[in-house]
Amino acid sequence: MLFIISNLIGIFVGEYFLNNVEIGIGYNTDSSRLFSFNDKSNLLRFEANRLLIESYSNNWDLALKGYGADYESVFRPIGAIIHNSFLEVIAYTGLPLGILYFFVILRVVSGYYKPENFKFIFPYLFFCLFLHTGLQGLSPFLFVSILAMSVEDDRVNRMRLGLQLST
């Protein structure tokens, strides 16, 4: 639920910037760009999010099947691809498959959730809000593998502790 709310807030912040904030003309290449939303690069990313939302709301057939192989050719001319992993999956696959994929990922991750694992889960999902491909390719598999190893480690440690206490 937190991830869904965070995605919505990110979309609303992007809309606010597109409508109300004067964006700097050039792209900053020094370290100050890491601490500012006010550059052309972020404007283009917000614009890509807006294009996806508008194109899906105007064309339900497209919303159902996604852009697929045409994703790059549609979004690259804007100047930036979508920098939100969840929206990017939806852009490739469409709403039904994207939402199904998201719930499968959440279900798998929640199977490994423990309070001790929150330190792994939160940064990964936070990363997915701002950068692309976090939910595609090997990234989710590797992430779930790390979670599985941490749970397995914990079980082994509890077994060892149980053996030490019983002897």
C-alpha positions in Angstrom: 0.0 0.0 0.0 2.9 2.3 0.9 4.4 1.7 -2.5 1.2 2.5 -4.3 0.7 5.7 -2.4 4.4 6.7 -3.1 3.9 6.1 -6.8 0.8 8.3 -6.8 2.6 11.1 -4.9 5.5 10.9 -7.4 3.0 11.3 -10.3 1.3 14.3 -8.5 4.7 15.9 -7.8 5.6 15.5 -11.4 2.4 17.2 -12.5 2.9 20.0 -10.1 6.4 20.6 -11.5 5.2 20.5 -15.1 2.4 23.0 -14.4 3.9 25.3 -11.7 7.7 25.3 -11.5 10.0 27.1 -13.9 12.5 24.6 -15.1 16.2 25.5 -15.7 17.2 25.6 -19.3 20.4 23.5 -19.3 21.3 20.2 -17.8 23.6 20.6 -14.7 26.5 18.2 -14.8 28.0 19.0 -11.4 27.0 17.5 -8.1 24.4 20.1 -7.4 22.1 18.3 -9.9 21.7 15.5 -7.3 20.0 17.9 -4.9 17.7 19.8 -7.3 14.5 18.8 -9.1 14.7 22.0 -11.1 16.5 20.9 -14.3 15.5 19.8 -17.8 16.3 16.2 -17.2 13.6 15.9 -14.5 11.2 17.8 -16.6 11.6 15.3 -19.4 11.1 12.4 -17.0 7.9 14.0 -15.7 6.8 14.6 -19.3 7.3 10.9 -20.0 5.1 9.9 -17.1 2.4 12.3 -18.3 2.6 10.9 -21.9 2.0 7.4 -20.6 -1.0 8.4 -18.5 -2.5 10.6 -21.2 -2.0 8.0 -23.9 -3.5 5.2 -21.8 -6.5 7.4 -20.8 -7.1 8.3 -24.5 -6.7 4.8 -25.9 -8.0 1.9 -23.9 -6.8 -0.6 -26.4 -3.3 0.7 -25.9 -3.8 0.7 -22.1 -4.7 -3.0 -22.3 -1.8 -4.2 -24.4 0.9 -1.7 -23.7 3.6 -0.3 -26.0 5.7 -3.5 -26.1 8.4 -3.3 -28.6 7.4 0.3 -29.6 8.2 1.6 -26.1 11.7 3.0 -27.0 10.6 4.6 -30.2 7.7 6.4 -28.5 9.5 7.6 -25.4 13.0 8.3 -26.6 11.9 11.3 -28.8 10.6 13.0 -25.7 14.2 13.0 -24.4 13.8 10.6 -21.5 12.3 7.2 -20.8 10.1 6.7 -17.8 12.1 6.7 -14.6 9.7 4.8 -12.4 10.0 1.1 -12.6 6.3 0.4 -11.9 5.1 2.8 -14.6 7.8 1.4 -17.0 6.5 -2.1 -16.6 2.9 -0.8 -17.3 4.2 1.0 -20.3 5.7 -2.2 -21.8 3.0 -4.6 -20.9 -0.2 -2.6 -20.4 -2.4 -2.1 -17.3 -3.7 -5.6 -16.7 -0.4 -7.5 -17.0 1.5 -4.6 -15.3 -0.7 -4.6 -12.3 -0.7 -8.4 -12.1 3.1 -8.5 -12.3 3.2 -5.9 -9.5 1.0 -7.9 -7.2 3.0 -11.1 -7.9 6.2 -9.2 -7.0 4.6 -7.8 -3.9 3.3 -11.3 -2.9 6.7 -12.9 -3.4 8.5 -10.1 -1.5 6.0 -10.2 1.3 6.7 -14.0 1.7 10.2 -13.0 2.8 9.2 -10.0 4.9 10.5 -9.8 8.4 11.2 -6.7 10.4 14.9 -7.4 9.9 14.5 -7.5 6.1 12.8 -4.1 6.0 16.3 -2.6 5.6 16.6 -4.4 2.2 13.0 -4.1 1.0 12.5 -0.3 1.6 15.6 0.9 -0.3 14.8 -1.4 -3.3 11.2 -0.2 -3.6 12.3 3.4 -3.1 14.9 2.9 -5.9 12.1 1.6 -8.1 10.2 4.9 -7.6 12.9 7.0 -9.2 14.9 4.8 -11.6 13.9 2.5 -14.4 14.4 -1.3 -14.9 14.2 -2.0 -11.2 11.3 -4.4 -11.8 12.5 -5.9 -15.1 15.1 -8.4 -16.2 17.3 -10.0 -13.5 16.8 -7.2 -10.9 13.7 -8.6 -9.2 15.1 -12.1 -9.3 18.4 -11.0 -7.7 16.5 -9.0 -5.1 14.3 -11.9 -4.1 17.4 -14.2 -4.0 19.0 -11.8 -1.5 15.9 -11.8 0.6 15.7 -15.6 0.5 19.3 -15.9 1.5 18.7 -13.6 4.5 15.7 -15.6 5.6 17.6 -18.9 5.2 20.6 -17.4 7.1 18.2 -16.5 9.9 16.8 -20.1 10.0 20.3 -21.6 10.1 21.3 -19.2 12.9 18.2 -20.2 14.9 18.9 -23.9 14.4 22.5 -23.4 15.6 21.3 -21.4 18.6 18.8 -24.2 19.4 21.5 -26.8 19.1 23.8 -24.8 21.4 21.1 -24.4 24.0 20.1 -28.1 24.0 23.7 -29.3 24.6 
